[in-house]
Amino acid sequence: MVDASRFAGLPSWEIVSSGLADLAAGRTSVASLLVLSVSVRMRQLGIVLLPSTMEDGNAALYALVAAEVGERRAHGRYNALRRRVAKFLRAAGANVAGRDATLH
């Protein structure tokens, strides 16, 4: 298991950490659904997610985004959120790989 706080300086950490906190508290939010949607990759990075009863689906994320910003702007906002989490995952993957290389 990896201490998730080591990712604090990475791009888009703020939305990821917010999603992790919301998941831990059982709150459904855009951030928690975003993190849940990439839970497999998060686990590969060593970030353990607590079991959740939330719906695991991009459809739920899109619906929540649409409720927040309206259907007209939902597609663009949804894609922007996905890009942000992808940016975090790339940076976190490089962070983990760099640390693993220094351990050998």
Backbone hydrogen bonds, N-H to C=O, Kabsch-Sander energy under -0.5 kcal/mol:
donor,donor_aa,acceptor,acceptor_aa,energy
2,V,46,G,-2.6
4,A,2,V,-0.8
6,R,3,D,-1.9
7,F,4,A,-2.0
8,A,5,S,-1.8
10,L,7,F,-2.2
13,W,10,L,-1.8
15,I,12,S,-0.5
16,V,12,S,-1.6
17,S,13,W,-3.7
18,S,14,E,-1.7
19,G,15,I,-2.1
20,L,16,V,-2.7
21,A,17,S,-2.3
22,D,18,S,-2.5
23,L,19,G,-2.6
24,A,20,L,-2.4
25,A,21,A,-1.7
26,G,22,D,-0.6
26,G,23,L,-1.1
27,R,22,D,-2.9
29,S,27,R,-0.6
33,L,29,S,-2.5
34,L,30,V,-2.2
35,V,31,A,-2.4
36,L,32,S,-2.5
37,S,33,L,-1.9
38,V,34,L,-0.6
38,V,35,V,-1.2
39,S,36,L,-1.5
42,M,38,V,-2.3
43,R,39,S,-2.4
44,Q,40,V,-1.9
45,L,41,R,-1.4
46,G,43,R,-1.3
47,I,42,M,-2.5
48,V,46,G,-0.9
57,G,55,E,-1.2
61,L,57,G,-1.4
62,Y,58,N,-2.9
63,A,59,A,-2.5
64,L,60,A,-2.1
65,V,61,L,-2.5
66,A,62,Y,-2.9
67,A,63,A,-2.0
68,E,64,L,-1.7
69,V,65,V,-2.8
70,G,66,A,-2.1
73,R,70,G,-0.7
74,A,70,G,-1.0
75,H,71,E,-0.6
77,R,73,R,-2.1
78,Y,74,A,-3.1
79,N,75,H,-2.3
80,A,76,G,-2.1
81,L,77,R,-2.3
82,R,78,Y,-2.2
83,R,79,N,-2.2
84,R,80,A,-2.2
85,V,81,L,-2.3
86,A,82,R,-2.1
87,K,83,R,-2.3
88,F,84,R,-2.0
89,L,85,V,-2.5
90,R,86,A,-2.3
91,A,87,K,-2.2
92,A,88,F,-3.2
93,G,89,L,-2.3
94,A,90,R,-2.0
95,N,91,A,-2.2
96,V,92,A,-2.7
97,A,93,G,-2.5
98,G,94,A,-2.4
99,R,95,N,-2.0
100,D,96,V,-2.5
101,A,97,A,-2.0
102,T,98,G,-1.3
103,L,99,R,-0.8
103,L,100,D,-0.6
104,H,101,A,-0.7
